[in-house]
Amino acid sequence: MPLGFASSILTKVAAGAAALRDAATVTAYGNTQVDTAESKFGGASALFDGTGDYITADCMADFTASTALTFECFFLANYDTGSGTVAIMSNRTGGTSNGEVQMLFRKFDNKVQVNAYGTGAWNANGVGSALTPNQSGGSFNHFALGRDASGNYAVWVNGTRVANGTGWTQDLSIGGDGNMGIGAHADGTLEFNDGGSTGNDNGWIDEVRISAVDRYGVSNSSITVPTSAFTNDTDTRLLLHMDGSDGSTTFEDDNA
């Protein structure tokens, strides 16, 4: 084999090893922006004002009926009162579809709600303790939804399991046109902090990680809340650190 040809092959192998996976296409809508005033890790987070602000990422293709998963993020809301329910993360588009799951925050009682549709459909409405909004000295909350390859599932809020069950084997790759919505449904409806009554309806989301693995173990009634920024690995399908310059509207999937 010519020496130059071998060198070329090694260069391509090294280039391919630089990233564990292909980066998801991430699109920000409205005036979703990086905000350095609030963060969980890294000194910044994504700011959503509840008027046309959300992010989509095409990261759902692998989540078939037998795929284990973990969807998680840190979030913080900024209001004292309000009504309605808003989306933290969801691949839902429009009405109920067989390939959708939505992870919501209920403004009227400051609790989490999760609704999964299709095979093994289930609901966890108003679960866990009431969370404290930012105006009252609140801090970022960790949300995690897990499923194993057998369809057993669990929801944790700030390390405590608040819902669990069996038989959820729905193919999630067919919902949301392959996209996960962050700060709203994948079609931009039910936006994070939309419609509050204080006039200061900001919300922040940091460290979004979508994984094709049951990272925390759905049988565990409690988990350790991460204390540092997530790192990419072969099970990661999307990783958004929400870092950058204040006011930036660019969000990139960390696939390194």
N, C-alpha and C positions, 0 to 999 in steps of 0.2 A: 504494500500500500504506500503510495507517495506520502512523504512526510507532511506536505502542505494539506493534503486531504484529511489526514488524521487530526491535524490541528484544527481544521474547520469543524469537524465533528465534535471535538471536545469543547470548542467555543459555543456551539449550539446547545450542547448538554448543560454547560454551566449557565447559560442564559435561561434555559428552561427551569433549572433548579432554583433560580432566584425568587420565583413566586410559587406558592403552594397550590394555587388555583387561579382560574381566570377571575378578574375583578367583575363584580356586578355593575350594571349600568345604573347609576344613581341620579335621580332628577328631583330638583327642588322647585316647588311652586310658590306663587305669591311672593312675599318678601321674607320667607324663611331664611334665617341668617345665623351665623356664628355669634354667640354672645359670651364675652369674657367676664361678665358680671356674675354669672352663675355657672358652676360646674361640679361634677363629682370627681372626675379625674382629668388631668391634662390642662386645666386652666380655662376651659371653654365648654360650651354645650350648644345645642340647637335651640333657637328661640322661635316659638310659634305664637302668633298673636290672635289666632282664632278667626281670621278673615282671609281665607284662601291660602293658608300656609300649611304645607305638608310636603313629605318626601316619599318618593317611590323607589323601589329597588327590585330588579328582575332576578330574584334569588330563589324562587319557589319550585323550579323545574324538577328537583330531585325528591320532593316530598310526596311520594306515592303512599299507598295504603299501608305498606309494611315498613315505612321509614321511621326510625326513631328521630326525635327532634327535641330541641330546646330553643325557645324564643325568649329573649330576655333584654332588659334595658333598665336604666335608672331614669326616673321622671320626677318632676316637681311642678306643682300648680301654684298659681299666684292670685288667689281671691279668697275673700272671707265668706261670701254667700253666693248663691246661684242655684240654678235648677237644670235638669237635663242630664244627659250622659254623653260623654265625648270619647273619641278613640285615641288610645295610646299607640297601638299597632293593630293592623288588620289587613287581611287580603280580600276583604269583602268589597263587592261592587254592586250597588243597588240592592234589590230585594234578596231574600233568602236564597242561597244557592247551595248545592251539594258539596262544593269544594271550598268552603270558607270557614274562617275562624276569626273572631274579633276579641280583642283585649281592651277593655273599656275602663274609664274612671267616672264614677257617679258623683256629680257635683252636689247633689242634694243631700248626700250623707257621707261624702268623702271616702267611699269604699270602692273596691275593685269589682268588676263584673267581667266574666268570660263566657262567650257563647260559641259553641262549636256545632256545625251543621253537617248533615249527611249521615253516613254509616256510623252508628254509635253516638248520635247527636246528644249533647249534654249542655247544661247551663249551670253556672255558678254565679248567682246574682247577689251582690252586696255582701261579699265574703270578707272575712278578716276584720281587723280593727279599723276604726275611722282614722284616716291619715290627716296630718296637720298641713294646711296650706302655707305657702311662703310668707304671706302677710302676718301670719301668727307665729312666725319663727320656725317654720317647717324646714326639713332638709330633704335631699333626694331619697326616693324610695326605690328599692329594688323589686322588680317584677320578673318572675320566671314561670314559663309554661313548659312542662316536659311531657314526653310520651316515649314509651319504649316500643320495641319492634312487635310486641304482642298486643298493643292497643291499650295498655294501662297508662293512665295519665295523672298528672298532678299540677297544682298551681301553688306557688309560694309567693308571699309578699313579705319582704324584709326578713327572709329566712324562715318564716313559719308556713307550713303547708296549710292552706285554707280551703282546698278542694281536691278531691281525687276520685278515681273511678276506673272502670274497665270497659273494653269493647269499642274504643274509639279507633277505628281503622279506616277513616276516610282518607281518600286521595286528595291532598291539599294542593297538588300542582295544577289542578284545573280551575281553581278560583282566582279571582283578581287578575285575570289575564297574565298569570305568572309573576305578578308583582306583590310585594309586601308594602303596605302603606305605613309610614311612621308619622305620627301626629294627626292622623286621620285614617279613614278607610282608603283603600287603594284607588278609589275614584275621587277622593277629596271630600267626601261627605262626612258628617259627624266629626268635625274638626276639634282638635284638642283645645279646650278652654273657650269654645265658641258659646256665645250667648249668656255670659255671666252678668250679674247685676251691679258689680262695683265699678265698671268702667276701666278696670286694670286687669284684663283677662289674659295675661301672658302665661305661657307654659314652657317648660324646658325639658328636653330629653337628651340623655347622654349615654354613651357606651351601649349601642345597640349591637347585639350579636345573635345571628340566626345560625343554628347548628344542626347537622344531621346526625345527632347522637343524644342520648339521654344523659346529659352531663352530671346531673345531681342525684339521679336514682329516684324514680317515682315512688318507691316504697318508703322513702325517708320522710318522716314527719317534720323534720327541720333540716336546714342546710346552712352552710357558712356563707354569708353574704360576701361577695368579692371585695377585697380591700385594695386592689390595684387595677389598672386598666387591663382589659382583655388582650390576649395575644392570639394571633392567627394560628390555625393548625389545619390538618387535613380534613377535619370534620366541620370546619367553619364554612358557611355559605355566604355570609355577609358580616362585615365588621365595620361599624361606623364609630369613630372616636369623637366626632363632632368638634374637632380642634381646628384652629386656624386664627386668622386675624379678625378682630372684632368687626362685625358688619359684613364679613364675607358671605357670599351666597353659594360657595362651592363646597360640596361634601363628597368625599371620596371613600370608596371601599378599600380598607387596608387588606391587601392580599399578599403582603410580603412574607 
